[in-house]
Amino acid sequence: MRFIYGMGSAREREFEVALRRESVPEGAEVYAVCDGALTIHRLDEQTFVQLTDQEYFMLQELITESERAESSGHSIVSFGDSGLLRRLVRRVLGALNAGRKNA
């Protein structure tokens, strides 16, 4: 089972995955739980409005990776090792958002 959670203030959230509920830090907000057969999302309208596009896509990426890993029975490569990918996605989304604002 995988718990996708977020830490940090609005517009500056960092998302991570924990393999056990006990591993989720106190004060973190759990957005989804994946067990291979089912994924439970906690993304209501209020939460959706509070997330930036960047945060939303990062959250969806972690949920998709967790679903795949749980359904295949394989472990996900440590998300700490995927920091490069996250930074790249953030830069691309940031550039796209900046382009929209300037247009």
C-alpha positions in Angstrom: 0.0 0.0 0.0 1.3 3.5 -0.8 0.3 6.8 0.7 0.8 9.9 -1.4 1.0 12.9 0.8 1.9 16.6 0.7 3.9 18.8 3.0 4.3 22.6 3.0 2.2 25.6 2.6 -0.2 26.4 -0.2 1.5 26.9 -3.5 4.7 25.5 -2.1 3.8 21.8 -1.5 6.2 19.0 -1.8 4.7 15.6 -2.5 6.1 12.2 -1.4 5.1 8.6 -1.1 5.2 6.4 2.0 4.8 2.6 2.0 3.2 2.6 5.5 0.8 5.0 7.2 3.2 5.3 10.1 5.8 6.7 7.7 3.6 9.7 6.8 5.0 12.7 8.8 2.7 14.4 11.3 0.9 17.3 9.8 1.1 15.9 6.3 -2.0 15.9 4.1 -2.7 12.5 2.5 -4.1 13.0 -1.0 -4.3 9.3 -2.2 -3.9 5.8 -1.1 -3.1 3.0 -3.6 -3.3 -0.7 -2.9 -3.0 -2.2 -6.4 -6.7 -3.0 -6.8 -8.0 0.4 -5.8 -6.9 4.0 -5.5 -8.7 6.4 -3.2 -8.2 10.1 -4.1 -8.9 12.9 -1.7 -9.1 15.8 -4.1 -12.2 17.9 -3.4 -13.0 21.2 -5.1 -11.4 23.2 -2.4 -8.2 21.3 -2.5 -8.1 21.4 -6.3 -8.5 25.2 -6.3 -5.6 25.5 -3.8 -3.2 23.5 -5.9 -1.1 25.1 -8.6 -1.1 23.4 -12.1 2.5 22.3 -11.2 1.4 20.8 -7.9 -1.6 19.1 -9.5 0.5 17.4 -12.2 3.2 16.4 -9.7 0.5 14.8 -7.5 -1.0 13.0 -10.5 2.4 11.7 -11.6 3.1 10.2 -8.1 -0.4 8.6 -8.0 0.1 7.1 -11.5 3.6 5.7 -10.5 2.2 4.3 -7.3 -0.7 2.6 -9.0 1.6 1.0 -11.5 4.0 -0.2 -8.8 1.3 -1.6 -6.6 -0.5 -3.4 -9.5 2.8 -4.9 -10.7 4.0 -5.8 -7.3 7.3 -4.0 -7.8 8.8 -1.3 -5.7 9.1 2.2 -7.0 12.6 3.6 -7.4 13.1 5.9 -4.4 11.3 9.2 -5.0 14.2 11.0 -3.5 16.1 9.8 -6.6 13.5 11.3 -8.9 14.2 14.9 -7.8 15.8 15.7 -11.1 12.6 14.6 -12.9 10.5 16.7 -10.6 12.7 19.8 -11.0 12.5 19.3 -14.8 8.7 19.0 -14.8 8.4 22.1 -12.5 10.7 24.2 -14.8 8.7 23.2 -17.9 5.4 23.9 -16.2 6.8 27.2 -14.8 7.9 28.3 -18.2 4.5 27.4 -19.7 2.7 29.4 -17.0 5.1 32.3 -17.4 4.4 32.3 -21.2 0.7 32.4 -20.6 1.0 35.3 -18.2 3.1 37.3 -20.7 0.8 36.6 -23.6 
